[in-house]
Amino acid sequence: MSYKAPAKLNDTLEIYSAIKRIGNSSITFTQEIYKKDSDDLLNTVEIIWVNTHQPTHKSVQIPDDIRKKLEKFLISQT
């Protein structure tokens, strides 16, 4: 998480989320928080989520049907 500027009480915020990477068993999300209707970037964050088999808590492959549904949210790495 990288704080750029503070938000103030009663500020309306806009949060933009995208998928940066889809791995074998993990997904990397990226988010940016702005003051509404402005280019004032307040915060950026990168979150790594790991798909796990709940009874064993071991990482498992992301199912192909889920991967295909999420690919439309994948941002290009240019």
C-alpha positions as CSV (number, residue, x, y, z in Angstrom):
1,M,0.0,0.0,0.0
2,S,1.3,3.4,-0.9
3,Y,-0.3,6.5,0.6
4,K,0.0,9.5,-1.7
5,A,-2.3,12.1,0.0
6,P,-5.0,12.1,2.7
7,A,-8.7,11.8,2.2
8,K,-10.8,14.1,4.4
9,L,-14.0,13.5,6.3
10,N,-17.0,13.7,3.8
11,D,-14.7,13.3,0.7
12,T,-16.3,11.2,-1.9
13,L,-13.9,8.7,-3.3
14,E,-13.6,6.6,-6.4
15,I,-11.8,3.2,-6.3
16,Y,-10.6,1.6,-9.5
17,S,-9.7,-2.1,-9.4
18,A,-8.1,-4.4,-12.0
19,I,-6.3,-7.6,-12.3
20,K,-2.6,-7.2,-12.9
21,R,-1.7,-10.9,-13.2
22,I,-3.3,-14.3,-13.2
23,G,-0.9,-17.0,-12.1
24,N,-1.3,-20.8,-11.7
25,S,-2.8,-20.5,-8.2
26,S,-2.8,-16.7,-7.5
27,I,-4.3,-13.5,-8.7
28,T,-2.6,-10.1,-8.3
29,F,-5.1,-7.2,-8.0
30,T,-4.2,-3.5,-8.3
31,Q,-6.3,-0.7,-6.9
32,E,-6.1,3.1,-7.1
33,I,-8.2,5.5,-4.9
34,Y,-9.0,9.1,-6.1
35,K,-11.0,12.0,-4.9
36,K,-14.2,11.9,-6.9
37,D,-14.1,13.8,-10.2
38,S,-10.4,14.6,-9.9
39,D,-7.0,13.3,-10.8
40,D,-5.9,13.5,-7.2
41,L,-4.4,10.0,-6.5
42,L,-4.7,9.2,-2.8
43,N,-3.6,5.6,-2.5
44,T,-2.4,2.6,-4.6
45,V,-2.4,-1.0,-3.4
46,E,-1.4,-4.4,-4.8
47,I,-3.1,-7.4,-3.3
48,I,-2.1,-11.0,-4.0
49,W,-4.9,-13.6,-3.5
50,V,-4.0,-17.3,-3.4
51,N,-6.6,-19.9,-4.3
52,T,-6.6,-22.5,-1.6
53,H,-8.2,-25.9,-0.9
54,Q,-10.1,-24.9,2.3
55,P,-9.8,-28.2,4.3
56,T,-6.0,-28.4,3.8
57,H,-5.2,-24.6,3.3
58,K,-2.9,-25.6,0.5
59,S,-2.7,-23.6,-2.7
60,V,-4.5,-25.1,-5.7
61,Q,-4.8,-24.2,-9.4
62,I,-7.3,-21.6,-10.4
63,P,-10.1,-23.4,-12.3
64,D,-10.1,-22.7,-16.1
65,D,-13.7,-21.5,-16.0
66,I,-12.9,-18.9,-13.3
67,R,-9.7,-17.9,-15.1
68,K,-11.6,-17.2,-18.3
69,K,-14.2,-15.1,-16.5
70,L,-11.5,-12.9,-14.8
71,E,-9.4,-12.4,-18.0
72,K,-11.6,-9.5,-19.1
73,F,-10.4,-7.5,-16.0
74,L,-6.7,-8.2,-16.8
75,I,-4.8,-5.0,-17.6
76,S,-2.1,-5.2,-20.2
77,Q,1.6,-5.1,-19.2
78,T,3.0,-2.6,-21.7
